[in-house]
Amino acid sequence: MLDETIDLDRTFQALADKSRRCMVERLTLGPASVSELAEPLAMSLAAVVQHVQVLEACGVVKTEKVGRTRMCQIEPAAMSAAEMWIADRRRGGAPAWTDWATSCMT
């Protein structure tokens, strides 16, 4: 449970940034190079690389080096954990009050 909470926290923290959400939106269309992700953003390539590293650290994005190009793609499993958490709350599937209070403290 604690590992799931940490992963979920990292995912939401990564997605809290507008630039990273923009990158994730682009990657839902298919794989892209770091340079392609940088095109619409008003920041240096080095800054884009740092944002990609945050997304990769939480598991939302997977990268691989292809020749001299770093390619990025979405990692659906990490996104599904966040989706399930949101869906559970939308359905009213939150745990009982005592369980809720305990889970918020860990």
C-alpha angles and dihedrals in degrees: 000000000000092000090050090051092050092049091047091048091051092048094051091044091052092047092048089081116084094215092053091048088052090053092049091049090052091048091054085071091057141284119327138182121248087249091055090050089050096053100086095036125092096224140089122274088246090058091049089052090054091051091049089051090055090051090047093048092058092044098246092116132035120203133194134180113243107184105306094337127091108217122200131200136177118261105216096195093066092048092050092060090057091044091052092049091052093044091051091054092045090054092047090249095140114135123260116284095262092048090046093052091048094047092051092056096053 
